[in-house]
Amino acid sequence: MLLNFINHASVLDTTGLDEIRVQKLNMKLEPGSKIYSEKLLQGEIAETEINHIIIAGPYTHTESLSKEFDNIFIKGPGMLAAGGQNFKIEPESISLSSITENIKIQVSENDTLHYLNIQKKLTAQDMEDIKDFPATNRGEIYFMNFDSCIAYTEKIKSPNTISRTVLPKNYVPRVAMGTVQTIGPDEVGAHEHPMLDQLFLGLAGNDVIVYADDKSVHFPEFSILHIPIGSSHWVTVDEGKSMYYQWMDFFIDKEGEEWLKTHKPVNEYNKK
């Protein structure tokens, strides 16, 4: 990655809770700076590195691909060029590329773009599993606006909740991502999934409480949280407040992806 690292502290908020780690993203760019990067929740997910990047225009940033990675664009506009294609960046959206050596992200004058770059080291088994993925999953640029992604439902969520799969399985080995959105009062019911490690990313307006076993923590917008693996966890939102976060599932092995079958596409659910 071609980045200029700025010595700028972000805030890690554990509020005395050893089991739930929350880190707030630094959303301010120092005057005169064009690009900034901070590492998020270092060491929380094995073989995975997450960076929050801010770009102030006019600026063009080039990322060199050395690992399996995707970008999550959370605030501000821009343009992405990869594999001879151009994509308009609008929050919130996701990009993934496995067919080009680098991508370019361009931000215009007076605009500021925030995004997360997530890099994952693949195992020898992952490389074998990729051979069975659909050819289009690995042979094309994957770029999606969250609002355009497939909606799903599951038993632990109310009918008022809008959930979407933003990165299905079989794009990146043992990784899937989605979003949860609703207005309070509401909740995501208690559940456990010991077959995966999970992060939450608070999107614009998110203002909820996350519980894990006997612990709880406030989870605001533009922050990232690690769900303790194997814990019974749930999320609540008070009346008039917004729940809007992205979940990121990192499965221990491929068999763990069976968990995703609990997510029923809305059209399939409505037929029952």
SULLINNOR-V478977 format. One line per field, one symbol per residue. phi: phi as a letter, one per 30 degrees, with the letter a starting at -180 (. if undefined). psi: psi as a letter, one per 20 degrees, with the letter a starting at -180 (. if undefined). A space follows every 50 residues. Layout:
phi: ???
psi: ???
//
This chain:
phi: .cbcdcdbdccccchicdcccbbdddcccdeidcbbbbdcheidcehbbb bcbcbcddaccccccbbdbbccccajcabccahicbbddbdcabbbbbbb dabbccbdeicbccaccccbdcdddedddedcdeeddccbdcbbdedcdd dbbaddbddddccbccbddicceibbbabbbacddaacddabbddbcbcc cdceidabcccbhccbadbcdhbbbcdediddbabbbdeicccabccbcc ddbddddeeddddceedddddd
psi: pnqoppnoprpooiljohhopppppojppqpiqhqqpqqplpjhppkppp pppppprpqpppppoirpqrpoohpqraqpppkjqppppqpqrqqppjjq hrqpppprpjqppprppopppqrhhghghhhiqphhhijqpopppgiiqp qrrrhjqriipoqqohnrrkgppkpqqaqpprpqprqprprqnijqqpqp oorpipnrppqodjqqqpnrqlrpqopppiqoqrpqprpirponrpqopo qhrhhiihhiiiopqghggii.
//
